[in-house]
């Protein structure tokens, strides 16, 4: 069986994407070179959920940016998570 993460997600960001998706976060795109993950924002408290998830799993050096676009009369919220060089504390 083909491992979707191995086939489609760059190694540098793979564990983060896996963690987010395993915990109900819909990731839309990721880039290992830029160390970014783009996710859908769902409801109130969701950003806190993502922050707690990352922090409780040892990640300390990241920025969460929320952007809300309007497209064809609908709101399209998205969240980008950018990780610094030192992604995870040991």
Z-matrix of the N, CA and C atoms (Angstrom, degrees):
N
C 1 1.444
C 2 1.535 1 108.83
N 3 1.309 2 116.10 1 138.40
C 4 1.464 3 122.06 2 -178.63
C 5 1.531 4 109.13 3 -78.70
N 6 1.323 5 116.78 4 133.64
C 7 1.465 6 122.58 5 175.81
C 8 1.522 7 108.16 6 -84.74
N 9 1.334 8 116.22 7 110.98
C 10 1.461 9 122.18 8 -177.21
C 11 1.518 10 111.18 9 -56.09
N 12 1.324 11 117.62 10 -43.87
C 13 1.469 12 121.43 11 -178.75
C 14 1.528 13 110.67 12 -62.60
N 15 1.324 14 117.14 13 -43.52
C 16 1.477 15 121.05 14 -179.93
C 17 1.520 16 111.08 15 -64.89
N 18 1.317 17 116.42 16 -36.45
C 19 1.456 18 120.52 17 -176.04
C 20 1.535 19 112.74 18 -78.24
N 21 1.338 20 117.91 19 -36.22
C 22 1.464 21 119.89 20 -169.75
C 23 1.528 22 116.00 21 -114.68
N 24 1.331 23 118.03 22 -15.99
C 25 1.469 24 120.25 23 -175.25
C 26 1.518 25 109.55 24 -112.17
N 27 1.330 26 115.90 25 130.91
C 28 1.461 27 120.70 26 -179.11
C 29 1.526 28 110.57 27 -64.10
N 30 1.331 29 117.25 28 143.30
C 31 1.468 30 121.46 29 -173.94
C 32 1.529 31 114.23 30 -56.55
N 33 1.327 32 118.00 31 -35.56
C 34 1.460 33 121.31 32 -175.69
C 35 1.537 34 112.66 33 -64.39
N 36 1.323 35 117.39 34 -26.86
C 37 1.463 36 121.54 35 -173.78
C 38 1.529 37 111.69 36 -117.32
N 39 1.314 38 117.10 37 -2.80
C 40 1.463 39 123.00 38 -172.64
C 41 1.530 40 113.33 39 -57.38
N 42 1.332 41 118.52 40 -46.43
C 43 1.469 42 119.93 41 -176.96
C 44 1.531 43 111.36 42 -65.20
N 45 1.316 44 117.19 43 -33.71
C 46 1.464 45 120.74 44 178.91
C 47 1.524 46 110.17 45 -69.58
N 48 1.334 47 117.19 46 -46.20
C 49 1.469 48 121.04 47 178.41
C 50 1.526 49 109.70 48 -60.42
N 51 1.312 50 116.51 49 -42.82
C 52 1.465 51 121.51 50 179.46
C 53 1.531 52 110.42 51 -60.84
N 54 1.326 53 117.21 52 -46.60
C 55 1.462 54 122.15 53 178.81
C 56 1.522 55 110.86 54 -59.83
N 57 1.315 56 117.36 55 -48.32
C 58 1.461 57 121.13 56 -178.94
C 59 1.521 58 111.34 57 -61.98
N 60 1.325 59 117.21 58 -48.80
C 61 1.471 60 120.89 59 -177.33
C 62 1.525 61 111.80 60 -66.13
N 63 1.329 62 117.20 61 -37.56
C 64 1.465 63 120.60 62 178.33
C 65 1.524 64 112.17 63 -66.31
N 66 1.329 65 116.64 64 -16.37
C 67 1.451 66 120.80 65 -178.89
C 68 1.525 67 112.65 66 -113.86
N 69 1.330 68 116.59 67 27.08
C 70 1.455 69 122.05 68 170.23
C 71 1.513 70 116.86 69 84.75
N 72 1.345 71 117.75 70 12.89
C 73 1.457 72 120.95 71 179.32
C 74 1.522 73 108.21 72 -96.60
N 75 1.333 74 116.91 73 121.55
C 76 1.460 75 121.01 74 179.79
C 77 1.529 76 109.36 75 -82.83
N 78 1.318 77 116.31 76 102.74
C 79 1.460 78 120.59 77 177.57
C 80 1.526 79 108.30 78 -83.08
N 81 1.328 80 115.54 79 138.87
C 82 1.460 81 120.73 80 -178.07
C 83 1.518 82 112.01 81 -102.65
N 84 1.330 83 115.76 82 -36.00
C 85 1.460 84 120.03 83 178.07
C 86 1.516 85 108.16 84 -158.99
N 87 1.334 86 115.12 85 161.59
C 88 1.461 87 119.85 86 177.55
C 89 1.521 88 108.28 87 -151.93
N 90 1.331 89 115.33 88 158.89
C 91 1.455 90 120.84 89 179.06
C 92 1.523 91 107.83 90 -143.36
N 93 1.314 92 116.76 91 117.55
C 94 1.452 93 121.62 92 178.71
C 95 1.511 94 112.41 93 -69.88
N 96 1.329 95 117.20 94 -34.20
C 97 1.468 96 121.34 95 -179.86
C 98 1.526 97 110.87 96 -66.62
N 99 1.333 98 116.40 97 -43.95
C 100 1.465 99 121.62 98 -180.00
C 101 1.521 100 112.06 99 -87.02
N 102 1.345 101 116.75 100 -13.01
C 103 1.468 102 123.44 101 -176.22
C 104 1.529 103 111.04 102 56.06
N 105 1.341 104 115.41 103 52.00
C 106 1.458 105 121.09 104 178.33
C 107 1.523 106 110.41 105 -127.14
N 108 1.314 107 114.70 106 150.51
C 109 1.460 108 122.12 107 173.58
C 110 1.514 109 106.99 108 -132.66
N 111 1.329 110 117.39 109 129.76
C 112 1.457 111 121.63 110 175.91
C 113 1.528 112 107.54 111 -103.01
N 114 1.338 113 115.90 112 131.50
C 115 1.461 114 121.79 113 -175.73
C 116 1.514 115 110.15 114 -131.29
N 117 1.328 116 116.15 115 157.04
C 118 1.453 117 120.90 116 171.93
C 119 1.521 118 108.67 117 -79.63
N 120 1.333 119 116.22 118 139.89
C 121 1.454 120 122.33 119 174.42
C 122 1.522 121 106.81 120 -97.71
N 123 1.314 122 116.91 121 129.16
C 124 1.457 123 119.02 122 -172.04
C 125 1.531 124 112.93 123 -103.55
N 126 1.303 125 119.17 124 -65.57
C 127 1.463 126 121.50 125 -173.52
C 128 1.522 127 111.16 126 -142.18
N 129 1.336 128 114.99 127 176.44
C 130 1.463 129 120.60 128 174.07
C 131 1.529 130 109.06 129 -54.67
N 132 1.296 131 115.99 130 141.51
C 133 1.454 132 120.95 131 179.25
C 134 1.510 133 113.86 132 85.74
N 135 1.330 134 117.55 133 -11.42
C 136 1.461 135 120.67 134 -176.72
C 137 1.520 136 111.52 135 -66.32
N 138 1.334 137 117.45 136 -42.14
C 139 1.462 138 120.91 137 -179.51
C 140 1.529 139 109.50 138 -63.31
N 141 1.325 140 116.92 139 -41.52
C 142 1.468 141 120.50 140 177.36
C 143 1.517 142 110.49 141 -63.01
N 144 1.328 143 117.34 142 -39.58
C 145 1.469 144 121.74 143 177.11
C 146 1.527 145 110.64 144 -59.06
N 147 1.330 146 116.85 145 -46.77
C 148 1.462 147 121.20 146 -179.67
C 149 1.526 148 110.48 147 -65.31
N 150 1.323 149 117.00 148 -43.09
C 151 1.464 150 120.43 149 178.80
C 152 1.526 151 110.84 150 -61.79
N 153 1.325 152 117.69 151 -46.31
C 154 1.469 153 120.96 152 177.60
C 155 1.523 154 111.37 153 -60.72
N 156 1.327 155 116.82 154 -42.75
C 157 1.459 156 121.54 155 179.75
C 158 1.519 157 111.29 156 -58.97
N 159 1.315 158 117.06 157 -48.99
C 160 1.466 159 120.76 158 -179.69
C 161 1.526 160 111.10 159 -66.40
N 162 1.342 161 116.83 160 -47.92
C 163 1.460 162 121.02 161 -177.33
C 164 1.526 163 111.05 162 -62.21
N 165 1.321 164 117.66 163 -44.49
C 166 1.464 165 121.63 164 -179.20
C 167 1.523 166 113.10 165 -68.49
N 168 1.329 167 117.03 166 -14.22
C 169 1.465 168 121.31 167 176.84
C 170 1.524 169 111.84 168 -104.43
N 171 1.339 170 117.09 169 16.88
C 172 1.456 171 121.48 170 170.91
C 173 1.510 172 116.85 171 95.17
N 174 1.329 173 118.40 172 -2.67
C 175 1.459 174 120.31 173 179.99
C 176 1.529 175 108.85 174 -81.62
N 177 1.334 176 117.78 175 132.80
C 178 1.456 177 121.40 176 -175.83
C 179 1.528 178 113.57 177 -128.02
N 180 1.293 179 117.81 178 -22.77
C 181 1.467 180 121.31 179 -169.55
C 182 1.524 181 110.59 180 -115.64
N 183 1.339 182 115.79 181 81.08
C 184 1.458 183 120.42 182 -179.02
C 185 1.520 184 110.02 183 -150.16
N 186 1.314 185 115.14 184 161.21
C 187 1.458 186 122.99 185 176.14
C 188 1.521 187 108.18 186 -124.59
N 189 1.320 188 116.45 187 133.78
C 190 1.463 189 121.85 188 175.81
C 191 1.524 190 107.46 189 -107.87
N 192 1.333 191 116.20 190 124.34
C 193 1.459 192 122.15 191 179.59
C 194 1.520 193 108.77 192 -119.86
N 195 1.327 194 116.34 193 130.08
C 196 1.464 195 121.75 194 178.70
C 197 1.524 196 108.46 195 -107.66
N 198 1.319 197 115.74 196 134.36
C 199 1.467 198 121.42 197 175.86
C 200 1.519 199 107.76 198 -132.59
N 201 1.313 200 115.94 199 134.82
C 202 1.458 201 120.32 200 178.07
C 203 1.522 202 108.16 201 -121.01
N 204 1.324 203 115.94 202 114.65
C 205 1.460 204 122.61 203 178.51
C 206 1.527 205 108.92 204 -102.93
N 207 1.313 206 115.11 205 152.62
C 208 1.459 207 120.24 206 171.47
C 209 1.519 208 107.45 207 -109.94
N 210 1.327 209 115.83 208 125.50
C 211 1.459 210 121.42 209 -177.60
C 212 1.528 211 108.63 210 -135.78
N 213 1.313 212 116.67 211 120.74
C 214 1.468 213 122.24 212 179.65
C 215 1.530 214 112.34 213 52.73
N 216 1.322 215 115.70 214 39.66
C 217 1.460 216 119.92 215 177.24
C 218 1.509 217 115.42 216 84.11
N 219 1.324 218 118.19 217 0.20
C 220 1.460 219 121.66 218 -178.36
C 221 1.526 220 110.21 219 -116.35
N 222 1.326 221 115.40 220 145.90
C 223 1.458 222 119.72 221 174.45
C 224 1.522 223 109.27 222 -81.57
N 225 1.322 224 115.84 223 137.39
C 226 1.457 225 121.55 224 178.91
C 227 1.532 226 107.64 225 -125.86
N 228 1.338 227 116.79 226 92.70
C 229 1.460 228 118.98 227 179.52
C 230 1.528 229 110.77 228 -83.69
N 231 1.299 230 116.06 229 140.38
C 232 1.458 231 120.33 230 177.46
C 233 1.527 232 108.80 231 -140.77
N 234 1.310 233 115.75 232 155.03
C 235 1.451 234 121.85 233 -178.12
C 236 1.522 235 108.25 234 -130.47
N 237 1.326 236 116.22 235 131.33
C 238 1.459 237 121.90 236 174.62
C 239 1.515 238 108.09 237 -110.62
N 240 1.321 239 116.46 238 135.72
C 241 1.455 240 122.20 239 174.99
C 242 1.519 241 106.72 240 -117.17
N 243 1.320 242 116.96 241 120.14
C 244 1.456 243 122.24 242 -179.86
C 245 1.518 244 108.16 243 -113.87
N 246 1.313 245 115.77 244 126.18
C 247 1.457 246 122.34 245 -177.53
C 248 1.524 247 109.86 246 -100.46
N 249 1.323 248 116.38 247 140.87
C 250 1.450 249 121.95 248 176.50
C 251 1.533 250 109.07 249 -77.87
N 252 1.314 251 118.33 250 175.62
C 253 1.464 252 123.00 251 -178.85
C 254 1.534 253 110.92 252 -54.82
N 255 1.340 254 116.68 253 -47.61
C 256 1.458 255 120.53 254 178.90
C 257 1.523 256 107.31 255 -84.39
N 258 1.331 257 116.57 256 85.95
C 259 1.465 258 121.57 257 -171.24
C 260 1.522 259 111.64 258 -68.36
N 261 1.325 260 117.50 259 -44.54
C 262 1.450 261 120.45 260 -171.47
C 263 1.518 262 110.43 261 -133.06
N 264 1.338 263 116.34 262 136.95
C 265 1.460 264 120.55 263 174.58
C 266 1.524 265 108.38 264 -80.98
N 267 1.301 266 116.53 265 143.81
C 268 1.477 267 120.35 266 177.89
C 269 1.500 268 111.14 267 -91.33
